[in-house]
Amino acid sequence: MRMQAGLRMAGLALVLGCMVLPAWAADVTAGLLSAAGPTFTIVAPTDGWTLIAYGDMRFTDPRNTTATNPTARRALVAKVAAEKPDALLLSGDVPLSGGVANDYAVFREETAAWRAAGLKVLPAMGNHELHGSGGVENWWNAFPELRGRRWYSVQMGEAYFITVDSNLDLMTGGTQSVWVAKQLEGLPKGTKYVFVSLHHPPVADGIVGDSSHNVRPNENALAQQLEAAAKQTSAKIIVIAGHIHAYERFERGGVVYLVSGGGGAKPYPIERTASDLFQDNVFPNYHYVKFVSEQGGLKATMYRLNDKGGFEVRDTFVVGAAAKSAGH
């Protein structure tokens, strides 16, 4: 029987989005932003684990059906809750406007099933989290265990999660870049998979007729750093971003890159290049990606919400297990 996963930091049990840290904990986080090693630890089930990733929900007043599709958003939330993953990566743009407290109230209301299921929610900060004044404070109020942090890491058995804030500097030599290097150099022994989560994609195809979401130098610098690191570690690196409201998949320099922005925000048609390993232009593509650890590899499946309100498999791939364990 699967063991109940727990989230721990410095001996204190936490569940993201469900408990408030004691006052002293907020005081010590600032000094840990550059530290090596995991910020949090999730106890991995002994019989294998599952991870779900997606982003760009834009929770807001359900009467707003232009910027986001509340029907699709709610269907995805319910399906994710039913899946009961051991961890849930959200690649940003959780609210429509981070400065609007009611958007987070809608998030809490519509995701009540996640808390009931005890899901471990690991969010990255998107650009919409910063829309309006007070956005960062509202984000920390929604995810209180992250107070004082805009990037962090999590260990879950053989999986290691590195979440960065692409609204901030990711260029070589910057604070986040140095921190990412420390995380990769100090991977725990036995790490097989490193998931890097952020909002703006480091590798992506463009939107038809719109260059505003093209890959920026900031995230390209991270891609270069990760591809260099992939040559030095036996762990497989998987990058999951959002921002583009569609699904894309690439592999470059030994790194897997996914764009998973199908959480409910207004969908975008994609100008697919030959390097995109997903050539299906089904539209719209509201979806989530599920990873299941298996002996000898990691199976990934993209599930799309179809026109009848059900979910269908539209992409599958396997991330090969490392030949030897990472870490020191």
N, C-alpha and C positions, 0 to 999 in steps of 0.2 A: 504494500500500500504506500502511496506517495507521501513523503514526509511534508508537513506544513513548512513552507519557506518563511524565514524571518529576516528582517532587515535590521542590521546592527551597526552602530557607530560608537566606538570607544566604550563598548559594553552596554550601551543604552539601546533597548529594542525600540524600533521605529517602524511606522508604516507610512509611506509618503502620501501626503494629502489627507491624512486622517488624524494625526496627532500633532500637538504643538510642542516644540522644544522648550525646555526650561530656560529661563532668562540667561543663565550663565553660558549655555551652549552657543547662543548667538554671538557672545563676546569672543569666543575662541576661534570661530570659523575663519575670520579674516587672515589669521596667521597660517592657515593650512592651505591657502589657495595655491601655493607653489610646491606643496609637499608631494613626494613620490608615494606610491602605494594607493590602495583604494580608499575613497572617502567613505563609502558604505560597503557592507557585505550582505548579500542575500544567500541564505543557506540553500544550496541546490538540492533538489530531490535526488534520491539515490537511484531512481529508475529512469533517469533521463529528464530533460527539461524542455519547455517550449517558450518561445519568445514571439511577441507580436509587435510589429512596427508600422506606424503610419503617421500622417500629419495633416495639417491644414484643414481643421474642422470648422474654425471660425464660429464658435459658440456665440450666439447672440439671440435677441428676441426672435422667436420662431415666426413672427409675422414678416420678418425680413427674408424674402425668398429670392432676392437678386444676388446678393454677395455670397450667399450660402444656401444649400438645400437642406432644410431642417429634417425632411423625411429621410433622406439618405444618411444624414449625420446620425440620427437616432437609430436607424437600422444597423449601422456600423457599430455604434456603442453597444447595442444589445447583443450583436453577434460576438463581439470581443469579450463581453462579460460571460457569454455561454462557453466560449473557448477556455476560459480560466487559465490564461498563460501564467507562467512563473514570473515573467517580467513584461512590461509594456513600455516601449519606447515611443514617445511622441515627439515628432521632429518640428515642432513649433507651429505658430499661428493657431494656438488653441482657442483664444478669444478672437472675435472680430476686431475689437479695439481694447487694448490692455488698460487704457485709462478709464474705461467704463466699468464700474464695479458690477453693474447688472449683468454684463457679459460673463463674468466669472460666477455670478449667481445662477445663470442658466447652465453653465458648465457643471456646477455642483448638482443641480437638480437633474440634469439629463444623464449624468454619470453615477447616479446613486447606486446603480447595480454593480459598478466597479468596486465601490467601497464595501458593499454587501458581500462581494466575492473575495475581498481582501487582496485585490490586485496591487502589485508593486508598480506604481506609475513613475516613470523616469522621463521628465520633459526636457526638451531643449528650448531655448528662448528664440522665438521668431521675431520678424520685424513688426508684426501686428501687436505683439505684446507691448511694444513701445509706442503705439499710437495713443496720443493724448497724454496728459500729465498724470503722474503717479503710476505709470505702467509697471515699473520694476517692483514697487511696493505691493501692488495688487498681485503680481506673480508670486512674490514671496508669501503673501497671505494665503494664496491658493495652495502653495507647496511649502509649508513652513519649515520643513526639515532642510530646505536649501537656503534658508535665510543667510545672507552674507556671501552667497556663492552665485556665480553665473556660469560656472563650469565645475564639473565634478566627475568622479569615477566610481564604478561599482564592480565588485567581484561576485560572480555567481558560479562557483565550481570552476569548470574549464573555460567559462566565458568571462570576458572582461569588457566592460562598457566604459567608453570615454565620451563624455558629452561636453561639447564646447559651444561657445556663444559666437555665432558668426556675425552678430552686430558689432562685435569688437574686433580688435586687431588679431589676425592670425598669421601675419607676415613673419618671416624668419627673424629670430632674435627677440621677438615680442614676448610678453609675459605668458600668454597662452601657448605659444610655440615652444617655449622652454619647458613649460609644464607638461605638454604632450610628450616631448622628448623624454622627460623623466619617467612618465608613466610607461612608455614603451620600453625604455631601458630596464625598468624595474618590474616587469611583468611577473606575477607570482608563478612559481614553479607549477607546471601542469597546464598552463594556459594554452588552449588550442585555437580559440577564436577571439578576436578583438573587434568589437562593434564600436564604430565611431559615429556618434549621432550629432547632427547639427541641422540648421534650417536651410541656409543657402547652399546649393549643391556645388561640389568641387568639379564634377564632371556631369555634363548634361547636354541634351539636344534642346534647341530653342523652341519658342512658341511661334506658331504661324503668324507672321505679320507683326511680331512684337519682340523687340530686342531688350526690353527692360529687365528680363529675367535671365539674360545670358550669364555664363560663368564669369565671375569677377576675379581680379588678381588676388584678392584676399583669400578666397577659397582655393584658387589654383596653387597658392603657396602651400596650403595644407596638403593638397594632393601630392605635391612634389616631396614634402616631408614624409608622408605615409609610404609612398612608393620607394623612397630610399630606405625607410625602416623595414619594409617588406623583404628586402634583400638580406637583412641582418637577423630576422627572427623566424622561427619555425611556425609561429602562430599565423593563421589566416586573418587578414584584415578585411572587414566588411564595413563600408561607409553607407549610412542611411541618412538622406536629406529630404527636404520637402520643397516648399516655395513654388515649384512648378506643379500645377494641379493636374497631375497625370502620373503615369508609371513609366519608368525607364530603367534599363539595366545595362551596365558596362563592366568590362574587366580590363584593367590597364595596369601595367607594371606590377602584376601580382596582387592587385587590390580589386575587390569587387565594389562597384559603386551602384547604389540604387537611388532613384528618385521615387518617393512614395508620398505624393501630395494629394491623395484621393479621399480625404476625410470628410468632404462635404462642401468645401469651398467651390466657387464657380469654376467649372472645368475648363481646361485649355487644350486646343488641338495642337499637336506636336509636329514639327518638321524633323522627321526621323532620319538620322544618318545611318550609313552602313555599319558603323561601330556599335550602334545600339543593338544589343542582343535580343530585345523585345521589339518585334516589327509589326505587332498587332495594333492597328489604329482604331480599335473599338472606342466609341465615344457616346456618352461620357464614361469615364472610368473611375467610379467611386470604388475604393478597394482598401484592403489591408494585406500585409505580408506576414506569414507565419513561418517561423523556423522551428524545426524539431531536431533535437540532437539524436543521432543514431550512431551505432558502432561503425566506424570507418568513414564518417562524414556527417554533414549537417544538411538536412533537406529543407528547402525553402519553397513555399507555395504562395502565389498571389491569388487572392480570392476577390472577384469582382461582384458588386451588387448589380444584378441584372434587372431588366425592365419589369419583371414579374415580382420583384421584391425578394428573390432568393439570391444565393451566392453560388458562383460558378468558378471553377479553376481556369485561369487564363495564362498562367506561367508557372513553371516549376524548374528548379535547378538544384544542384548539389554542390555545396562548398566542401571540397575535399579536406579531410582531417590532415593535420600536420604530420610529417614523417616522424618527428620527435617532439617532445614537450618543450614549450618555451620556458623562459624564466632562468633564474640563476640559483 
